[in-house]
Amino acid sequence: MRFNLRGLLLAGMMLAGGGAMAEESAVCEGRTSQPPLQRDAQGRVKVGEDVVATFKSRQPKARPEGVRAKAELAWTDRVSSPGATYIAPHFSQFALASGDYVIVRAPDGSREYRYEGFGKGEGNAPVRGGFWSGHISGDVAIVELWSTGGHAKSGYTIDRFARGFANLAALGEDLDNKALCGPDDSRNARCYQTSDPRQYKHSRAVARLLINGSGACTGWLVGNQGHVMTNEHCIANTSDALNTDFEFMAEGGACTSACNSWFGCPGTVVATSSTLIAVDAPRDYALVRLPTNPTATYGYLQLRNTTAFVDERIYIPQHPAAWGKHIARNSTHASDASGFAEIFALNRPACSPGGPLDIGYYADTQGGSSGSPVIANSDHRVVALHHCANCPNRGVPITSIISHLGSLLPQCALRSATCPDPYDVWMRDTWSDTGLEPDPATAGQDMWASPYIWIRRNPDGVANPHVHQNPELGATNYAYVKLHGGPRPGASGRLKLYYANASTGLAWPTDWTQFGDVAVNGFTPDTHIVQAPWSSLPGEGHYCLVARWESASDPMSFTETTNVDANVRQNNNIIWRNVNIVDLESGSEEVHFIVRNVHEGIRALRLAVRVPEMDRQRPFPGNGGRVVVRLPDELFRRWVEAGGKAEGMKMLREGEFEVVSPEGGVFHELPLGFREEHQLRMFFERSVDATPEPYHLEVVQFDQDKPERESLGGIGYDIYTHGEPKPKE
């Protein structure tokens, strides 16, 4: 049998010294420790022991009159061991008649498992060597045979059971102190529920594993199809996969919960078996699939297909010592100057023969932490699979596992536009937005044209998604916002909406007025649209809109400032829409907008009236009609004094300019002091050659002294030359 010594895995200790001892070099050189725990031949440190005892059900008598409509209790066994933290029976024989079943339960009914046919066997054959039942917390397990009485040959035999140790310290053993790189800085997961809710939310996907009745590890949901990843030295083969309990939310109800004991703070055992999908010893990973998919309840983690970097901040949700869930987030180690756990090195010696170089870190772990995800704090994606200790502790680079899995990589294991972060409620800034903060896909794009917020004059926004109308004065209008993301457990928060007069320069929150506040408690992923009535319009005109998702469990990733563009670009909880409708069914329309300097240190603005690049083949100026911009007298005078420079514009009279370039026109050196504002007017007129498809125009302001890509804000106009489209019913 292969002797594997990788590990911070807690996995089964024998009653009388049988198991293999872990080599000193396989763990680490950190603190002085007592003799290490005994390990089995797989390298697992045990949290329980096998007790040889036989329990055999009496076979029910066949009823001459045939089967009962409902099964009745035919036999009961009580499996107990005073002081044990859990009991897990092992069935050496198991064959039930059709309609019969066995229940393994806690005395109070708080946890139970049901087995039929051949138990965990598939098809027409029992499991070779028998199988382990799911574990029952406490020191008593009740085993019941329920029978319909249709066949005499129906029953089970238990040849042994596993009992969990109450306290390993009582055995005089040390709990892998070498994995603690100084004082234990990890804390109960619940301690971060409010102080670091994003880390806590992502820790929901992490499970405590019990393998073959007495081996404990950590595993975690990866992708959205119910796959779990852990170490190969935790689950090495199909038998291990078949005999593993997967227990989620084993973490207690509060930060102060007493979870630091073997299998303390019981959670929910979602499955007591799994199917092995892939396993690799050099990379020390195993991928299994659960019989039911729990990701809608617990979410799932995603992998990062780019390497971690030195000094990158990380955190590790885990079940050290098979305790309730901890998160290793902080670090008092001298190498982590920030006070948080960080990547120390990318080239540590591989723990596994033939494996890639490991990633090193000083985040605290213990036996039982094997298989934990090492998660980047910046994007909450997994960068390594924790598997051994050496202070620095070590993990396998997740990029190596991604490459090795190939086509077996679970669906949505990698983040994309169609597979966003499942714990993150977000809204698109542009159609190319993928939800990252900030998102490289939207770099250089304007943030003030979100398609995920729109106004309707009637409550028909669900039937007309992303189709915006200008609000009507004196009537109740309706704002709609689409919430995006993957399945998220318990998503709740408030969607707040704000308006401002149409302006190319807006400061947060000074220039905004709130008009909507809608409570959201759970929703259907990717399809949920929130409606908020709006009846407080102050007057005629065009308006800018902001929607903000506020949630204690999904806070803003970056601190907000007065800069709306920066707030939106960095936080996917905020969207901004400065897009308005110009209806030229009557032939012409005049609109008003505000130019405002909301940035200290800016001496002058550059104002562009431009055709979006995607519409350059079909520009409104010249193709669809005329655009005339009117500067107020004072601003016109000061602009002339500053040099009066413009491009793509033709001055018709003082202060009045027609856009003559198909790409648009630009005013240079508009002198505005801090918080100074002016109202401009813009006139649209339809040409006889205009087609019915909408045209688009933007008014964008820039710092005169900065590159054009750094816009300060803008307004978009959707121009309907033959009237707005009719709403869908």
N, C-alpha and C positions, 0 to 999 in steps of 0.2 A: 504494500500500500504506500502511495507516495507520501513523503513526509514534508509538509508545507509549513514553513515557519514565518509566514508573513503576517503579522497581524495584530491589529488591535481589535480582534474579534473575540467576543466572549462566547465560547461555545461549549460544551459539556464536561464536567469533572467527575471522575469515577469515585465510587465509595472507597475503594482500596486501591491505592496508587497505580492503576493501570494506565494510562494516557501518556503521551510523549511530552517531554519537557521542552519548552521553547529555548532555542539557542539565545545566548545573551546578545549576540550581534544582530539578531533579527529584530530586536526592539530598538533600543537606543542607548545613548549615553547621556543622560540628563541628570536626574537627581539620584541619590543613593536609594536603593530599594532593597526590600527583603527578597527572599527567594521567589522567583516568578511562579505564576499559576501553572498548574498542570494543563497540558493541552492534549487533544486527541491526535490521531494520526494525520488529520487534515490540517493541523495547526490551530485548531479552535480551542479557546479557553472556555471551560465549562461553567455554566451558572446553575447547574443542577446535576443530579445523579440518577442513575437507573436503580430502581428497586425491583428485585425479582419477586414476583407474586403472581399467582394464577387465579383468574376469575373466569368461570365458564357458565354461560347461560344454560338453563334447562330448556331443551327443545320443546316448543309448544306442541300440544297434541292437535292432530288434524281433526277438524270437525266433520262428522259424517254428513251433516246438513249443508256443508259448503262454507265459503268464507263469510265473515261478518261484513256488514256495510261499513263499519268503522272499526279501526284497530283498537284493541284493548291492551292494557299493561299486562305482560306475561312474565316478566322477570326484572329484578332490580339488583344491582351491585353497588356497594358503597366503597369507593377507593379513597383511602385517607392516609395521611402521614402528618402527625401533629407538628405544627410550626412551619410547614412548607409554605412557600410563597405561591406556588401553583402546583397543579397535578395535571399530567398529560398521559393518559392510558395508551398502551401500545397493543393493537389487535394483531395477534399472530394468525388467527383464523377469523374469517368473516364471510358469511354467506346467508343471505336472507331471502325468503320467499317473496314473490311479488305482493306488494301491499304492506309488507312488514317493514319496520324501520327501527333504528337504534337512536336514542337521544343521549348525548353526554352533556350534563348540565351542572350548573352551580346549585347548591341546596336551596338558595333563595330565588332561583330562576333568572338571575341577572345576566347569565351568559349560557348559551346552549348551542350544540351542533347536532345536526341530523344526518344520519348515514343510511343509505338503502343499498340493496343489491349486494355488490362486493365492496361496499364502502368507497374507497378511493380507486378501486379497480375500474378498468374500462372494458367494455364489451362483455364477453362471456367468461372472463377469467379473473380470479382474485389477484391482488397485488403480491408478487413474489416477495417473501420475507415479511409480509404484513405491512401495516402502516400505523402512523402515529395519529391519534385524535388531536384536535385543537385543544389548547391548554385551558384549564379552568383556574381562575385566580383564587387563592386561598388554599387551605389544606384538605379539602374534601371535594371529590367529584362523584356525582351520581350517574350511573350508567343504567339505562332502561331499555328493555326490549319490548316493543309494541307489535302485536300480531293480530292478523285477521283470522288466524286459525285455519288457513287453507292448506298448509303443508307442514309436515312434521319436521322436515330437515331444514330448520331455520334457526340460526343462532350465531354466537361469537365466542372466541376465547381471547382473554387478555393474558399475556405471558409476563408482562412487566409494566411498570409505569415510571415516569420521570417525576421527581419532586424537586421543586426549586429551592435553592438554599435561602434561608432567611437572612443571613448576614455572612458574607465571605470573610469579614475581619475576624469572626469568631473561629474560623478555621486556621487563623494565624497566617493568612496569606496576604500578600500585597497586591493591589489592583493596578498593575501596569503603571506605577507612578512614573515610569520613564517616559510615558506619553504626555505627562504634565510638565511643561517646560517652565517650571516655577510654580507659584500658587495657581490653583485652578481658577481661571478667569471666566469659565463658562457659567451660564446661569440658566435657570428654568426658562423654557421658551416663553411662558406666559409673562415673564418680566418685560418682554419687548412688545407686548401686544399694543400698547399705546405709545411707548417711547420710540419704537422703530417698527411701525406697523407693516411696512413692506417686507422686512425680513421675517417678521412673524407670519405674515400671510404665505410667503413662499415655503415656510417650514411646515405648513399643513400637509404637503405632499410626502413628508418623510415618515417612514413606518419603522416600528420595532419588529424584528424578525426573530422567531424561535424556530430553530432547525433541528429536526430529529429529536424533539422532546427536551433538549437541554442546551443547545447551542444558540447564542444570541448574537445578532448582527444588526446593522442598520441598512435599510433600503429606501428607495424613493421612486415615485411615479415619474416616468419620463414619456413625453408624448401623450396624446389624448385617447389612446386606445386601451389603456389598462395595463401597460408594461411596467415592470419594476426592475431597476438596476441595483446591483450590489456587487460584492467581490466574488471572484471565483473560489477563493478560499472560504467563502461562506456557503455558496451553492455551487457545487462542482459537477453535479450530474442530475439526471432525471429523477433519481430517488430523493436527493436532497430537495429538489424543486417540489416534488409531490408531497413532501413531509415538512413544509414550512408554513408557519402561521404568520400572517401579515396584519399587524395591529397598528391602526392609525389613531392619532390624537391621544396618545398615552402621555399626558402632560399635566394632569391636574387642572383645577379650575382657577388658580391664582398664582401669582409670583411666589407666594409664601407656601404653596402646597408642598407637603413632605413627600417628594418623589424620589429621593436619593436612596432607593432600596431596590433589590432585585425585583424586576417587573412591578415596580411601584407605579401608582397612578394609572390603573388599567384604562385602556381606551376601547376602541371598537375593532374586533377581529373581523376584517372584511373577507378574508379567505384563509382556509387551512391547507391549501394546495395551490400549485401553479404548474404551468407548462414551460419547460426549458426551451428557449428560442435560440440562444447563442451563449457560448462560454469560451474563454480564452485564458489560459494560465499565465503566459508571459505578461499580458496586460491586466491580469487579475480582475477580470470583470465577468459577470453573469447577467444575462438579460432573460427575464421570465415574463410570462403573461398570466394575469389573474383570470379566473373563470368568469368573473363579472367585472365590469368597468366602473371604478369608483371615482373617476376624474371629475364628474359633475359635482361631487360632494367635496373632494379634497383638492381639486385642481391638479396641476402637474408641473414639473420642472422642464426647462429646455436647456439645450447644450449650446455652448459657444464654439463656432467652428474657426475661431481665430485664437491664437495662443494668449495665455495670461502674460503679464509683464511684471517685472520686479517692482516691489513697493505697491502693487495694486492691492487695494483693500478687499478683504474677503470675509465671509462668515461661514460657519459649518453647523447646520442643524444635525443633531445626532442623538443616539441613545447610549451614552457612555455607561459602561457597567450594567447594561440592560435597565438602567434607571428610566424614570420619566424623561421626556424629551428636553434636551438642553440646546442652547445655541452658543457656540464659541464665537464671540463677536469682538470682545475687548481683549487686549493683551498688555501685560505689564513687562513683557520681555524687552530687554534693552534694544534688540534689533527692530522692534516695532515702535519707533519714536513717536508716531501719531497717537499711540494709546489704543489703536485698533489692530486686529490681526491683519497681516499683510503677506503678500508673496515675498519670500526671502530669496529664493533661487529657482532657476529653471533647469538646473543640471545636476541635481542630486543623484547619487548612485541608485540604480534600479533595485527595488526590493525583490522583484521577481526575476529569476533567471531568464535571460533572453528578452526582457522587457525594455521599453524605452526609458530614457532618463526621467527621473521623477521630479515633480514640483515640490519644493520645500517651503514650510511655513511653521510658525511657532504658535499657532492656534492650539489650544489645549484639547486633547482627546483622551480616551481611555479604552480599555478592552471593551468591546461591544460597539465602538464607533466605526469599525471596519465597514466599508460600503457606503459611508456618508458622502453627500455631495459637498464639494468645495465651491462656493458660490461667489461670484464677483458682486461686490456691493453696487457697482455703477449701473449694471444692467440686469442683475439678478439672474444671470445665466451660469450654468455649471461649467467650471473651467478645469476641474480635476476630480478624480474619484479617490477619496481617501482610502489608504490601505495599509500603512505601516507607520511605525514610530521610530524616530531617531533624533528628535530634538535638534534640528527641525524635523517635525513630522512630515510625512510624504504622501503624495497622491499621484496617480497615473494621469498624465495629460489627457484631457477628454478628447482632444483632436485626434490622438492615436486611436482611441476607441471608436470615434466616428468613422475614421477611415477603414478600420477593420470590420465594422458592422456592414458597411456598404448598403446594399438593398434591404438589409434587415433592420435598418434604422427605423424606429417607430414613427408613425405619422405625427407631424407637428413637434418632433423632437428638436428641430431647428426653427428659430423664429423667422417669420416672414410676414408679408402683408396679409396672407390668408391664415397664418398661424401666429397671432400676436401673443404677448405675455398673458397667460390665462388669469392672472391675479390683478391685472391692470385694466381699470375702466378708462377708456380714452376716446378721443374724438379726432377726426381727421382735420388737419389744417389745409391740406390740398389732397387731390385724388392720389398722389403718389406717396402720401404719408404712410409709414409702416408702424408708427407708434413709439419709435425710439425717442429718447430725450437727451440731447437734441437729435434730430433724425438726419443722417447724412443724405437721405433721399430727397429732402426738401431744402438742403443747403443752397442758398442763392435764390430760392423762391420767396415770393411775398407771402406774408403770414395773414393778410387781412382779407382773404377771399375764401374762407372755409365753406365747403359745400354742405357741411353737417349742421348748419343752422339756417332756417328759412322762415319767412313770414307768410301767412295766408290770411285773407280777409274773412274766410269762413273756416269752420273746423274740418277742413278736408286735407290736411297736410300729410296724413298717412297714405291716402290715395294718390297724392301728388308729391312724392318724396323729392327733396332737393329743388323744388320749383318755387322760386321766391316771387313774392308780390310786394309792392310798396304798401305800407299800412295806410288805413283810411282814417282820417280825423273824424272824431265824433262817433266812432263805432268800436265795437270790441273786435280786435284782431287776435291772431293766434300765432305764437312762436313755436317752432318745432326744432328739436335737437335729437340727433341720432347718437346713441351710445354704442361704442364699438368695443371689440375685444373677444376673447375666448371664454369658455365656461368658467365662472368664478363662484366659489362658495360664499354665500351670504353677502353678496355685493349690496351695500346700502349706503346712502348718502343723500345729499341735496344738490339739485341742479338749480343754479342761480343765474338769472339773466339780467343784462344791463343794456341801456341804450345811450347814445350820445348823438348830438347833431352831426351830420355828415361833415367830416373834417379829415384833412391829411395829416394832422398832428394832434394826438390825444395822449394825455397822461393818465396813469392809473394811480388811485381811483378818482382823482379830482374831477375829471371831465365826464364821469359816468353816473347814471342814475339807475338804480335797481328797479325792475318791474316784475320779476318773476322769481318764485322760490318754491320748487316742487320736491317733495320727499319721494325717494325711490328706494324701495325695499325688495331687492331681487328683480331680475329681469331676464328675458330670453336673450342669449348671446347674439350679438351682431344684427339683431332685428328690432331692438327696442327703440321706439321713438317716443320722446317725452313731449307733451303738449302743455303750453302755459298761455293763458289768456293775457291780452295786453289791451287795456282800455284807457291808458293814461297818457296818450300822445299830447304833448304840449302845443302842437300846432302843425300846420302844413309843412311838408318838406321831406327830405331824405334823412335816413338815420343809419348810424353804425351800431353794430350789435356785438356783445361779448357773452359767451356762455361759460360757466365755471362749474366743474364737478368738485364738490367739497365732501370729503369723506375721511373719517378718522382712520380708517383702514387703508386708505389710498391717498395720502397727502401729496401736496406739491413736492416735486423732487428738488426744485431750486427755489430759493427765496425770491419772492416777487419784489419788483422795484417799480418805479414810476414808468419805466419803459415797457409799453404794452407789447411791442414787437419782441423784445427779449423774453418777456414772461411767456408769451405764446410759443415762441420757438423752443424754449427749454422745458416747458411743462405740457404734457399731452392731456392734462385736465382742463385746458383752456383753449377755446377757439374764438375767432374774431372774424366778423363779416362786415365789410364796408362796401358791399355790392348792392346797387340799386337798379331799379327798372326805369327806363325811358320809353314811354309809349308814344310813338309818332303816328298813330292812326289818324289823328287830325292834321298831320303834316309837320308840326313843330312842337317843341316843348323847351322851356327854360328851367334850369335847376340851379340851386344855390349850394355852395359848400364853403367850409371854413379852412383857411390856411393858418396854422398856429405853430409857433416854435415852443416846444415843451422841453427843450434840452438846453441846459446851461452850457455856456462856452461856444455855442454856435452863433456866428456873426451874420450869416446869410444863408438863404435856402436856394436850391435849384428845384424848379417845379416843372415836371414833365407831364404833358398831355399826350399819351402814347397809345398806339395800337399794340395789344399783346402780340408777342412773337408768333404764336400759333395762328393768328388772324392776319398776318402780313400779306397773304395772298388775296385777302378779301377785306381791305381796310374800309372803315366807314368814311373817313375823310376822302372825298373825291369819288368813291365807289358807291357808298350808300347815302351820302348827303354832305352837309356842311356842319362844321363845329366852330363856334365863335366864343372866345373867352373874354370876359370884361373884368379888368382890374379896377378896384375902387380908386378914387382920385388921389388920396394920400399915398397909397402904395405905389401907384403909377408914377407920381412925382419923385418919390425917393428911389424908385428903380431907375428912372432916367438919370438922376444925379449919380447913381452908382455905375453908370456906363450904358444902361439900356440895351443889354445884349440879349438876343433871342435867336433861336434856330427853328426852321420849319414853320415860322409864323409870318403872317402878313398883317401889318397894322392898317386897319380900316379907318380909324380916327383915334383921337387920344384915348388911351386906355382900352381900346377894343381891337382884338386880334383874331384873325381867322387862321385855323390850322390848315396849312396848304401841303405839307409833306404827307404822303401816304403812311409813313411810320409815326407821325405825330410831331409835336413841337415842344420846345423847351424854353423856359424863362431862366436866365442866369442872374445871380447876384440880387435876389429879392431880399432886401434888408429887413429882418425882423428880430427884435430883441427877445429875451427870454419871457415867455408867457404872453407875448404880443400876438394878436390875431386879427385877421381881416376876412370879410366875407366876399367871395368871388361869385360871379354868375357865369353860367355856360349855356349857350343856346345851341340846340340841335334842330336841324331842318332836313327833312327827307328829300332825296332826289327822285326823279321819275324813273331812274334805273335801279332803284333799291329793290332787293329781293326779300322775300318774307322771312328767311332764316335770320336769327338774331345776330347783330353785330356787337362788338365789344370794344370798350374804350376805358382807359385808366388814367387817373390823375394821381401822380406819385411825387412826394417831396423827398429831397435828399439834402444832406449837409453839403454845401457848396465846396467844401474843402476835402470831402471824402470820396472814395471811389463810388461809382454809380450803384454797385451791387448792395451797398449799405443803405437801403431805403429807410426812411423814418416813419413811413406810413403812407396810406393811399386810399383811394376810393375807386371802385369799379362800377361801370355802367353797362348793363345789358340792354341793348337798343333794339326794340321791336318796331320795325318800320310800318308794319301793317296790323298792329295791335297785339296785345298779350295773348298767349295761347289759352284756349279754353280749358278750364279745369276738368279733370276726370271725376266722374261720379263715384 
